[in-house]
Amino acid sequence: MTTKAKCPFKDAMIGEEPETVSNPFTGQKCVLDPDAVATYDVIKGAEQIASMGMLSEERTQKMWEEVRLGLSWFKEHHPEEYMILLD
């Protein structure tokens, strides 16, 4: 784990304990602090919803904006974990 920074999403559910998160493609794992777990969850959820193609164009765009915001946050605050889990 790197720096402790607050999750950029005000409505994200933030746990109490660090968690181990796995890259679904490589199987590599990282231990993330609760704010990083919440940010990761929002990124992956927004990515999945946006990719489904079932929302309006405006709502789909909003989901991709959330993905980009989360990725930028990860690059800044958890660069090693970003490379393992999200790059």
MITOR-666983 format. One line per field, with one value per residue: y negated, z, x of N, C-alpha, C, O in turn; residue number from 1. Coordinates in pm, 1 decimal. Each point is the difference from the previous one (the first is absolute). Layout:
! residues N
npy c(Y/...)
npz c(Z/...)
npx c(X/...)
capy c(Y/...)
capz c(Z/...)
capx c(X/...)
cpy c(Y/...)
cpz c(Z/...)
cpx c(X/...)
opy c(Y/...)
opz c(Z/...)
opx c(X/...)
nr c(NUM/...)
//
This chain:
! residues 87
npy c(118.5/-98.7/-141.9/-141.0/129.2/-217.9/141.9/67.3/205.5/-191.9/55.2/-75.0/201.1/-128.8/136.9/205.1/159.5/18.7/-80.8/214.0/-118.5/95.8/35.4/-132.9/-179.7/-159.9/-109.5/-143.7/36.7/-75.3/-74.5/43.1/-203.7/-29.9/-142.2/97.6/73.8/-143.3/-73.1/124.7/-6.5/-177.8/4.1/127.1/-99.8/-157.2/80.1/79.8/-138.0/-93.2/146.5/-53.1/-202.2/14.0/-74.6/-139.2/-102.8/-94.8/126.9/36.8/-164.9/-5.7/140.0/-60.7/-124.3/112.5/79.3/-135.5/-42.7/148.8/-3.0/-157.2/43.1/135.4/-89.1/-109.6/94.3/49.0/-149.9/5.3/-114.5/-214.9/-49.5/-17.5/-186.8/-172.1/57.9)
npz c(0.0/-124.6/-169.8/171.8/-138.4/25.6/101.3/-199.1/86.5/-74.1/-213.9/-28.6/-95.1/182.2/-112.4/89.9/-139.0/86.2/-204.9/22.4/-107.4/-83.5/-58.6/-63.1/-27.0/154.6/69.7/-156.7/149.9/61.8/112.4/19.3/-36.0/216.1/78.1/84.8/210.6/172.9/62.2/136.1/218.7/110.6/77.2/174.0/198.1/81.2/95.0/207.0/176.0/70.3/130.2/192.4/51.1/220.8/-10.9/145.7/-185.4/21.1/-22.9/-211.6/-102.8/52.2/-122.8/-208.5/11.0/13.5/-191.9/-147.5/45.6/-53.8/-214.4/-55.0/49.9/-136.2/-188.0/39.7/6.4/-204.4/17.9/206.9/169.0/7.2/76.1/221.4/111.4/-1.7/77.2)
npx c(83.7/-157.3/-8.0/36.3/-119.7/-47.7/-141.1/77.7/-8.6/-89.5/-36.4/208.2/-29.7/-22.8/137.4/-18.6/-73.8/207.0/41.3/-65.1/158.5/-185.9/213.1/-171.1/129.8/46.4/-184.4/73.6/165.6/-204.1/179.6/-221.0/91.7/-52.0/153.9/182.8/-16.8/1.5/202.3/125.4/-52.2/82.7/209.9/62.1/-33.3/139.8/186.0/-15.8/-1.9/192.6/107.6/-99.5/84.0/32.6/210.8/-98.6/-70.2/-201.8/-181.3/-67.3/-111.5/-219.0/-124.9/-60.8/-187.9/-194.5/-84.7/-101.2/-216.1/-157.9/-69.8/-149.8/-214.8/-117.9/-81.9/-192.4/-203.7/-72.4/165.8/83.3/-94.2/67.4/206.7/-10.7/-53.5/144.0/201.2)
capy c(-118.5/-125.0/-111.3/5.3/-111.4/22.0/41.5/-118.1/14.7/-30.1/98.1/135.1/70.9/18.2/95.7/-32.0/72.6/24.5/121.8/47.5/-9.4/71.3/-35.4/112.4/53.3/56.0/66.2/-70.0/-52.8/-113.8/-36.4/-140.3/-59.8/-7.8/-100.6/51.9/106.5/-66.4/-61.9/111.7/53.0/-95.3/8.1/124.2/-2.8/-97.0/58.3/107.0/-60.6/-75.6/93.8/76.4/-66.6/-3.9/-130.1/-111.2/-45.5/-90.3/80.6/79.0/-93.7/-23.5/118.3/-5.5/-106.6/58.1/89.6/-82.9/-63.6/103.0/38.5/-110.2/6.0/114.1/-31.0/-96.1/43.6/141.5/31.2/141.1/79.0/-32.6/78.8/140.8/29.2/-77.6/-38.7)
capz c(0.0/-7.3/74.6/46.5/-57.3/3.8/-122.6/-67.3/-24.4/128.5/34.6/2.1/128.0/43.1/109.7/117.6/-1.1/-131.2/-68.1/-111.6/-126.4/-106.4/-139.7/-54.9/-119.2/29.5/129.7/93.9/112.5/77.4/118.8/-11.6/114.1/-27.7/-100.7/-130.0/-36.0/-43.8/-130.0/-95.6/-22.6/-83.2/-134.6/-66.7/-17.3/-104.4/-124.7/-39.6/-38.4/-123.8/-109.3/-31.9/-107.6/29.7/55.8/-94.9/-33.9/106.8/119.9/-33.1/7.3/143.1/52.4/-46.0/75.7/130.0/-22.2/-17.8/128.3/86.1/-50.6/30.2/143.9/25.0/-52.1/89.3/138.8/9.4/-134.5/-15.1/-3.4/-128.6/-104.8/17.7/-4.6/-91.2/-124.8)
capx c(-83.7/74.9/-56.5/-137.9/-75.0/-144.2/-67.6/-53.3/-143.4/-64.8/-102.8/57.6/-2.9/138.3/9.9/82.1/127.0/61.2/-44.3/80.3/-71.6/71.0/-22.0/-75.8/65.0/132.0/0.0/87.3/-76.2/49.4/-75.9/-39.6/-68.6/-143.9/-33.8/43.0/-94.5/-123.5/26.7/11.4/-134.7/-74.6/58.6/-40.2/-144.9/-33.4/51.3/-92.5/-127.8/18.7/25.6/-120.0/-71.8/-143.2/-33.6/0.0/135.3/42.6/30.6/118.7/112.7/24.0/69.8/139.5/65.9/33.6/114.3/120.4/31.6/57.0/132.1/92.6/23.8/88.8/133.4/63.5/13.3/40.5/51.2/40.1/-122.5/-62.8/66.5/-32.9/-143.4/-84.1/66.1)
cpy c(-124.4/-103.1/23.7/-124.4/35.7/37.2/-123.2/3.6/-12.9/105.1/143.7/59.1/34.2/89.9/-47.7/57.7/6.5/131.7/36.4/0.5/66.7/-59.0/119.0/66.3/72.0/80.5/-65.9/-67.4/-117.9/-14.8/-150.0/-48.3/-18.4/-103.7/45.8/112.2/-62.3/-63.1/106.3/54.5/-92.2/5.0/121.8/4.3/-93.2/51.7/106.0/-57.1/-72.8/92.3/76.7/-61.5/-11.9/-135.4/-104.0/-40.2/-88.9/78.3/87.2/-87.6/-27.8/117.9/-1.8/-111.1/50.4/94.0/-82.4/-68.1/100.8/43.1/-107.4/0.2/112.9/-29.3/-92.8/59.0/143.7/46.3/146.5/89.1/-24.6/88.1/147.0/28.6/-62.8/-33.7/107.3)
cpz c(0.0/90.6/44.4/-52.4/1.0/-137.6/-67.1/-23.9/132.0/42.9/6.7/140.3/37.9/123.3/111.0/-7.9/-141.3/-58.3/-110.0/-123.8/-107.6/-136.2/-64.1/-120.8/31.3/128.9/101.7/106.2/65.1/123.3/-9.9/128.5/-36.0/-105.4/-140.0/-46.3/-53.1/-137.8/-107.9/-34.5/-88.9/-144.0/-73.7/-24.1/-112.1/-136.8/-52.4/-47.6/-133.3/-120.4/-44.6/-113.4/22.3/54.6/-110.8/-26.3/111.1/125.1/-22.6/10.0/145.4/62.5/-41.4/69.7/138.6/-11.8/-10.0/129.9/93.7/-43.3/30.1/147.9/31.6/-48.0/94.8/137.0/18.7/-134.6/-19.8/-12.7/-129.9/-110.3/9.2/-26.3/-116.9/-134.8/-105.6)
cpx c(87.8/-67.0/-143.4/-70.6/-147.7/-53.2/-62.4/-151.2/-76.0/-102.4/52.2/-10.6/144.1/2.3/91.5/140.8/58.7/-51.2/98.8/-87.6/84.9/-32.0/-71.5/66.7/130.9/3.9/91.4/-86.0/69.8/-87.7/-25.5/-63.9/-147.7/-39.6/39.0/-92.4/-128.6/17.6/9.4/-139.2/-83.3/52.0/-54.1/-151.4/-42.3/43.7/-97.2/-133.6/12.0/15.9/-124.4/-81.3/-149.5/-45.4/-8.1/144.6/56.2/41.7/123.4/124.7/36.9/75.1/146.9/77.6/40.5/119.5/128.3/42.2/66.9/138.6/104.4/36.6/98.1/141.7/76.2/32.6/48.5/56.8/40.1/-123.0/-77.2/58.7/-38.3/-147.5/-75.0/63.6/-18.4)
opy c(-2.4/27.2/75.5/-111.1/117.0/-51.9/-81.6/-96.8/85.5/16.2/93.3/-71.1/74.3/-28.9/-114.6/-52.6/-6.3/90.3/-85.9/55.9/-18.3/-40.2/111.5/112.5/103.3/83.8/41.3/-44.0/-11.9/29.2/-79.8/75.7/6.8/26.2/-28.0/10.1/42.7/9.4/-16.7/24.7/46.9/0.1/-11.4/49.1/36.3/-17.3/3.8/42.8/14.6/-32.7/56.0/70.9/-11.5/-18.9/24.2/32.7/9.5/-29.6/17.6/43.1/-8.5/-19.3/27.8/13.7/-32.9/0.1/31.2/-7.1/-30.6/18.8/31.6/-20.3/-18.5/30.7/14.7/-21.0/33.8/90.0/56.2/89.4/91.0/58.3/67.4/100.0/56.4/-41.4/-14.7)
opz c(58.5/117.8/-62.8/44.6/-11.6/-102.0/67.9/-50.9/87.7/119.6/16.3/100.1/-70.9/101.4/1.9/62.9/-97.8/73.5/-54.1/0.7/-3.9/-26.6/3.8/-35.5/-59.4/19.1/115.9/-27.5/-2.8/-3.7/-12.9/68.7/-117.9/-80.0/-96.5/-119.2/-103.0/-84.6/-108.3/-116.6/-87.9/-94.3/-111.5/-103.6/-83.5/-99.3/-119.1/-102.7/-86.9/-109.9/-109.6/-69.9/-96.2/27.1/-112.7/77.2/34.2/60.4/90.8/52.7/33.8/82.9/81.6/23.1/49.2/86.2/65.8/30.7/62.7/83.3/38.1/35.8/76.6/70.4/18.9/52.1/105.3/-62.6/-106.9/-84.5/-54.9/-79.7/-102.5/-63.3/-46.6/-91.7/-112.1)
opx c(108.3/-22.8/-74.2/28.4/-36.6/45.2/-62.1/-56.5/12.0/-24.1/-78.5/9.8/67.9/-63.7/44.9/91.8/-74.5/-39.8/69.6/-109.6/121.6/-113.3/52.1/-35.3/31.0/88.2/2.4/-111.7/122.5/-119.5/92.9/-68.6/-35.0/-89.7/-71.2/-29.3/-52.2/-88.9/-56.0/-30.7/-72.4/-79.2/-50.9/-44.7/-82.8/-70.6/-30.7/-52.6/-86.0/-44.7/-2.3/-72.4/-76.0/-118.5/43.2/90.2/117.9/103.0/81.3/102.5/118.1/88.9/87.8/120.1/107.9/88.0/99.3/119.1/101.4/88.7/112.7/116.0/94.5/96.2/120.7/109.6/54.0/-56.1/-23.8/-4.7/-62.2/-73.4/-10.2/-33.7/-99.0/-70.9/48.7)
nr c(1/2/3/4/5/6/7/8/9/10/11/12/13/14/15/16/17/18/19/20/21/22/23/24/25/26/27/28/29/30/31/32/33/34/35/36/37/38/39/40/41/42/43/44/45/46/47/48/49/50/51/52/53/54/55/56/57/58/59/60/61/62/63/64/65/66/67/68/69/70/71/72/73/74/75/76/77/78/79/80/81/82/83/84/85/86/87)
//
